[in-house]
Amino acid sequence: MAPKRDRLREGEGPNPGAGNDLFVQRPQVETHSLPDLSVLLFDQISGTAIPVNESAGRIWQMCDGTNTVDQIVDRLEAVYEAARTEIHRDTQNLLAALERHGFVERQSS
């Protein structure tokens, strides 16, 4: 997806989230907002840090167990000038990467 000024970091994952999956932030992950609107995600247990841009930070904030992947994409589509298919793909890739690193847990809705 092409945000107005930057691109979403794409992760790779063998099984990205289905449209009706929910993702929940793991409680041990700290969120640090940076002046350029990017976000640093830090897992206190593993010591892993993942810097993400502003659009990925928006996705992270929506990983609260109440938004399906499709709802996240709907909200991003209202903000970013990109095709829905591109937003959906980038969202799935980011969620798969966050899940692979243990930053989020997937739940079926």
ZAMARGU-4260 file (C-alpha; in steps of 0.2 Angstrom, whole numbers, plus 5000, padded with zeros to 4 digits):
<rodrens>
0) 5000/5000/5000 | 5007/5017/4996 | 5003/5029/5011 | 5004/5047/5007 | 5022/5048/5011
5) 5029/5031/5015 | 5027/5013/5012 | 5022/4999/5024 | 5035/4987/5029 | 5031/4970/5022
10) 5034/4955/5032 | 5034/4937/5025 | 5023/4924/5032 | 5017/4907/5026 | 5000/4909/5032
15) 4994/4927/5033 | 4978/4932/5042 | 4961/4928/5034 | 4949/4942/5033 | 4939/4937/5048
20) 4954/4933/5059 | 4957/4944/5074 | 4975/4949/5080 | 4979/4953/5098 | 4995/4962/5104
25) 5005/4952/5116 | 5006/4961/5133 | 5025/4960/5135 | 5027/4971/5119 | 5030/4989/5122
30) 5026/5002/5110 | 5037/5018/5108 | 5030/5032/5096 | 5044/5041/5088 | 5044/5059/5082
35) 5043/5054/5063 | 5027/5045/5067 | 5035/5028/5066 | 5034/5016/5080 | 5047/5005/5089
40) 5039/4988/5095 | 5050/4980/5108 | 5047/4963/5116 | 5053/4963/5134 | 5055/4944/5135
45) 5065/4941/5119 | 5073/4958/5118 | 5067/4959/5100 | 5064/4976/5093 | 5054/4979/5077
50) 5054/4997/5069 | 5038/5000/5059 | 5032/5015/5049 | 5017/5025/5052 | 5005/5015/5043
55) 5011/4999/5051 | 5009/5008/5068 | 4991/5011/5064 | 4989/4992/5060 | 4998/4988/5077
60) 4986/4999/5086 | 4971/4990/5078 | 4977/4973/5085 | 4966/4974/5100 | 4956/4959/5097
65) 4941/4968/5091 | 4945/4972/5073 | 4946/4958/5060 | 4959/4959/5046 | 4945/4965/5034
70) 4940/4979/5046 | 4958/4985/5048 | 4959/4985/5029 | 4943/4995/5028 | 4950/5008/5040
75) 4966/5010/5031 | 4958/5011/5014 | 4949/5027/5020 | 4966/5035/5024 | 4978/5029/5011
80) 4978/5031/4992 | 4981/5013/4987 | 4971/4999/4979 | 4962/4988/4992 | 4971/4973/4986
85) 4988/4981/4990 | 4982/4987/5007 | 4975/4970/5011 | 4992/4961/5005 | 5003/4973/5015
90) 4992/4971/5030 | 4992/4952/5029 | 5011/4952/5027 | 5014/4964/5042 | 5002/4953/5053
95) 5011/4937/5048 | 5028/4945/5052 | 5022/4951/5069 | 5014/4934/5072 | 5030/4925/5067
100) 5040/4936/5080 | 5027/4933/5093 | 5021/4951/5094 | 5003/4946/5091 | 4992/4931/5093
105) 4979/4926/5080 | 4961/4922/5085 | 4947/4917/5075 | 4932/4928/5075
</rodrens>
